[in-house]
Amino acid sequence: MNSLLLLQAAIIAFLPIIEVRGAIPLVVFTASTPGEFYLGVILSVISNMLIPLVAFRLLEYLDYVVNHERTPHSLKRLYSWLLTLGRKRASKLRTGSYVALALFVGLPFPATGAWTGTLVAFVLGMNKRKATLCIILGVLIASFIVLLASVLGLEVLKMLFLL
C-alpha cells in the first residue's frame, strides 16, 4: 500500500480551494490496489470533514485578536465593516440558510468547499453545530459527485483509448 499517496490525498483534501475536488481524482487515477483506492477516498473525505472544526477555531481566534484592546482602532473598524457588509449581502439567504449552506458546499465548483462554507457560516453568525453538520453533509455530497465523475471519466478514457 502506497502510504505516500494516502498522505498526499489527506493533505490535499484539507487544503483550501483544492479540497476533495483534487484529492479524490488523485486517488482514482493513481491508486494501484482496490484497498488503496478505498482507503484513499475515505481519508480524503474525512480530512475534508475536519475543516469546519479547524476553520471555526481559526476564525474565532481571529475575531478575538481583532477585538482585543491593543488592536488598532482602524483595523477594528475595517473588520466590523467587512462583517456588516457580508451579513447585509447574505441577509436574503436567511430563509433555509442551512440547506443553502449544505448545497453551497456540496456543489464541487471552485471556491464552494468546506473552507468557504465555514467562512460564510461564521460571517452570518450561524449556529456552529448546525453549520458544521451542514458543511459535513455538503462534503459528502461533493465527494460523491467528484468520485462519480472521476470514476466515470476514467472508464470513458479507457473505452476511448482502449486501455
N, C-alpha and C positions, 0 to 999 in steps of 0.2 A: 504494500500500500504506500502510495506516494504522500508522505506527511507534509512535504513542502507545498504540494497542491492544496491540501486541506487548509494549511495555514494561510496561504495566499487567498483562498476563497473567503475565509473568515475575515481577514483584514479588508479585502476589497468590499465585502458586503457591509462593513462598518464605515467605510469612507463616505463623506458627503458627496452628493451628486451621482456617484457610480452605483453604490449600494447593490441590491440584488440584480439590477439590470446589467451589471458587469460580472458579478460573481457566478451566477448560475450559468450563463453561456460559457464562461471559463471552464467550469466543471464539466458541462455537457460535451464540450469539444476536446478536452484533454484527459478526462478520466480514462484509465486503462482497464479497470475492472468494474463490474457492477457494484461491488461493495464500496469502492472509492467514489463512484458516481452518487450513490445514495447518501453516503456519509458527507460528501462534499456539498450536496444540495441542502441537507439538514443543517450542517454547520453554517452555511450561508444564511439560511432563513433565521436561525437562532441568533446569529451575530447581528443581523439587521433588526431583529425584535428587541435587542438590548439598547438600541439607540435612544428611544424616548426616556429610558431610565437615566442614562448619562446626560442627555441633552437638557432635560428639565433641571438637573442639578447644576449644570454649567450656566444655564440662563438665570437660575435663582442666585447663583454666586455673582454673576454679572450685575443683576439687579441690586444685590446687597452692596457691591463695590461702588456702583454709580450713586446710590443713595446714601453713601457714607458721608459723614460731616466734613471730611477732608477733601472730598471730590470737588473740583471747581464748579462753581455755580453754572457756568456756561455749558459744561458737559451735562449737568443735570437737566438743564432746560432743553438741550438737544435731545436727550434720551426721552424725556417726558413728551416732547413734541412728536418724536417718532412713534412712540406707543399710542398716543392720542390719534395720530394720523392713521395708523394701522387699524385701530379699533373702529374709527369712523368709517373707513373704507369697507370694513368687514361687517359693519352693523347690519347690513341687509342679509347677511348669511346666518344670522342668529337662529332663525327657524330651521330646525333639522340640522344644526351645525355639526353634530356628532356623526350623523350619517354622511354629510358632505365631507367631513374630515376623513372618514374611512375610505370614501370613494376617491378623494384627492390623493391620498397616499397609495391607494390600490391601482390607480392608473399609471402604468410604468412609462411616463413621459419624463423628459429632463426636468429637474427641479420640483418633482412632485413626490419625493420619497419621505422617509421617516424623519430625517433631519428637518426638512421644510415643514412637514406636518406638525412637528413638535414646536417649532418656532411660531407657526400660526396659532396653535392652541395656547401657547404662552401669551402671545400678544392679545388674543381675545379674552384671556383670563378664564379659560375653560377649566373645568374640574380635571385635575391631573390624572386621577384614576380612570375616569371615563375616557378622557382623551387618549391615555396610554392604551386602553383596551381597543379603542377605535383605530389607533395607529397600528397596533399589532394585527388587527383584522385586515387593515389595508396592506400591510406587509405580506400577509398570507395570500391575499388576492393578487397582488403584484407578482409574488413568487410563482404562483400557479400560472399566470399569464406568460411570464418570461420563460418558465420551464417548458410550457406547451409550445411556445413559439420557437424556442431553441431546439427542442427535440424534433418537431415537425420540420423545421428548417434544415436540420441535419439529414433527415430522411429524404427531403426533396433534393438536396445536394447529392446524396448517394445515388438517387434514381437518375438524376441528370447526367452525372459523370460516371455512372456505372462503377461506383466504388465498392 
